[in-house]
Amino acid sequence: MCERRGGARRRAVGAGRKQRLVFTDRLQATLVCLRLGLPHAALAELFDVDRPTISAAIREVRRLLAARGFAVPDRPGLRIRTLEDLFAYAGVEGVEIRMDDTKVQVRRPQAGHPGCKAFVSGKKKHNTIKTTTFSDHQGRTLFSGVTRPGRMHDQTAVRTEGIEEQFRLQPTVKAKVDSGYQGLAKKFPDQVSAPPKRPADDACEGDKRARR
């Protein structure tokens, strides 16, 4: 059936059960989630609805925001819609970007569901999803990339999302990243700056002081 249609079935925007939140509340919940990384369950408490209502609202609004693009600070009318747009803008304007991932705790997938373990973050020990987010030196969001399961390592996302390729195509773009992107910093030492790797617990005091 899917082959005759040319692909998997897709739900139209707005289809399904009617939303219990007005659009302004759905938008506000999505922006709070993207900016602060609050779990969907916490947002459900704030808006006095159940967690699936918040999750559905965020899925809807994220698609709308992605289609419209991200407004560029101090550049009215200019919007970034793709990763290629972001790196082209940073290269032309000389913007040093900041790259990190945002984590959002989500409901545990049903036991036995294929791939359910992929959402368990090794660091947080929770079921999470991650989104690679880019900002400028003032912390203003420029672009938010693909959502992925929480267990996927940052360095894996760099390859699968095309970030590594963009640094190769745009050699003048520079970025600051956290320690999760050590591999990217080693591969592009003239472009990417990452903090030193955290020393082991039994490391000498000099190595520990150098990390601070």
Order of alpha helices (4+ residues) and beta strands (2+ residues): alpha-alpha-alpha-alpha-beta-beta-alpha-beta-beta-beta-alpha-alpha-beta-alpha-beta-alpha
